[in-house]
């Protein structure tokens, strides 16, 4: 599809990275697109301003060397994982970043840059059709979650969260979580790339989830204008939890992907009280597209 030509895949570490690479390769094949794999390596010198008072110059130097050693280890491990992946994908051509990508054929690149991930990734995401990130449930590594939120709030483009485990097959059944908000509208637009070639598409809505705006029936008519056949189904909260109800409805539909708006309420409120976005991020076992 011409709508998707470049996919950004930031890999902060090897945590959940294999599943993200598998999903990214599937996307590159599906759209004949370029998968730009990016590792942002923190600069050990950035730790100096964070050093506590009373630390000697030698202690600060030791901290910087330790941080740099750790970042070098992460970069090595991520690159090794990338090399193992591409060795088994002869149909995906390895090309330099910013080169002329093959027309309608999958390609891939790997780049390491130094700097702050929360600044570099959103900036590069702005000139990518969407950003694919590893699942944020990544053990003791919080950087992938930071990356996810940096892209959501500071790129203007959709983010796709890969599942925890390598997915089997392509995305064939797509659910669109709809509540009438601008965020869900943005996610709907992002999901068209998959919906146009999906076997089945369903618009999910809930009275407890709906905000002021177009209805699910309006969404079905909008999709029909794009030659996409879809139905609309109202789901119910599970244990008074809308997020649980949404994922249960996706499971009933046997969905491969859920597209939804993110943080219709403030992120702080979601963190304190919980919310649909937070529940989906923490518990979804399918590919999820989110947009702000």
Secondary structure as the mmCIF struct_conf table of DSSP 4:
data_model
#
loop_
_struct_conf.conf_type_id
_struct_conf.id
_struct_conf.beg_label_comp_id
_struct_conf.beg_label_asym_id
_struct_conf.beg_label_seq_id
_struct_conf.end_label_comp_id
_struct_conf.end_label_asym_id
_struct_conf.end_label_seq_id
TURN_TY1_P TURN_TY1_P1 UNK A 2 UNK A 3
STRN STRN1 UNK A 6 UNK A 10
BEND BEND1 UNK A 12 UNK A 14
TURN_TY1_P TURN_TY1_P2 UNK A 15 UNK A 16
HELX_RH_AL_P HELX_RH_AL_P1 UNK A 17 UNK A 31
TURN_TY1_P TURN_TY1_P3 UNK A 32 UNK A 32
STRN STRN2 UNK A 34 UNK A 41
HELX_LH_PP_P HELX_LH_PP_P1 UNK A 42 UNK A 43
HELX_RH_3T_P HELX_RH_3T_P1 UNK A 44 UNK A 50
BEND BEND2 UNK A 51 UNK A 51
HELX_LH_PP_P HELX_LH_PP_P2 UNK A 52 UNK A 52
TURN_TY1_P TURN_TY1_P4 UNK A 53 UNK A 54
HELX_RH_AL_P HELX_RH_AL_P2 UNK A 57 UNK A 87
TURN_TY1_P TURN_TY1_P5 UNK A 88 UNK A 88
TURN_TY1_P TURN_TY1_P6 UNK A 90 UNK A 91
BEND BEND3 UNK A 92 UNK A 92
STRN STRN3 UNK A 93 UNK A 94
TURN_TY1_P TURN_TY1_P7 UNK A 97 UNK A 98
BEND BEND4 UNK A 99 UNK A 99
HELX_LH_PP_P HELX_LH_PP_P3 UNK A 101 UNK A 102
TURN_TY1_P TURN_TY1_P8 UNK A 103 UNK A 104
BEND BEND5 UNK A 105 UNK A 105
STRN STRN4 UNK A 107 UNK A 114
BEND BEND6 UNK A 115 UNK A 115
HELX_RH_AL_P HELX_RH_AL_P3 UNK A 117 UNK A 125
TURN_TY1_P TURN_TY1_P9 UNK A 126 UNK A 127
BEND BEND7 UNK A 128 UNK A 129
STRN STRN5 UNK A 130 UNK A 133
BEND BEND8 UNK A 136 UNK A 136
TURN_TY1_P TURN_TY1_P10 UNK A 139 UNK A 140
HELX_RH_AL_P HELX_RH_AL_P4 UNK A 143 UNK A 154
BEND BEND9 UNK A 155 UNK A 157
STRN STRN6 UNK A 159 UNK A 161
HELX_LH_PP_P HELX_LH_PP_P4 UNK A 162 UNK A 163
BEND BEND10 UNK A 164 UNK A 165
HELX_LH_PP_P HELX_LH_PP_P5 UNK A 166 UNK A 168
BEND BEND11 UNK A 169 UNK A 169
STRN STRN7 UNK A 173 UNK A 177
BEND BEND12 UNK A 180 UNK A 181
HELX_RH_AL_P HELX_RH_AL_P5 UNK A 182 UNK A 195
TURN_TY1_P TURN_TY1_P11 UNK A 196 UNK A 197
BEND BEND13 UNK A 199 UNK A 199
STRN STRN8 UNK A 200 UNK A 205
TURN_TY1_P TURN_TY1_P12 UNK A 207 UNK A 209
BEND BEND14 UNK A 212 UNK A 213
HELX_RH_AL_P HELX_RH_AL_P6 UNK A 216 UNK A 225
TURN_TY1_P TURN_TY1_P13 UNK A 226 UNK A 227
STRN STRN9 UNK A 231 UNK A 234
STRN STRN10 UNK A 238 UNK A 238
TURN_TY1_P TURN_TY1_P14 UNK A 239 UNK A 240
STRN STRN11 UNK A 241 UNK A 241
HELX_RH_AL_P HELX_RH_AL_P7 UNK A 242 UNK A 253
TURN_TY1_P TURN_TY1_P15 UNK A 254 UNK A 254
BEND BEND15 UNK A 256 UNK A 256
STRN STRN12 UNK A 257 UNK A 261
BEND BEND16 UNK A 264 UNK A 265
HELX_RH_AL_P HELX_RH_AL_P8 UNK A 267 UNK A 273
HELX_RH_AL_P HELX_RH_AL_P9 UNK A 276 UNK A 283
BEND BEND17 UNK A 286 UNK A 286
STRN STRN13 UNK A 287 UNK A 291
#
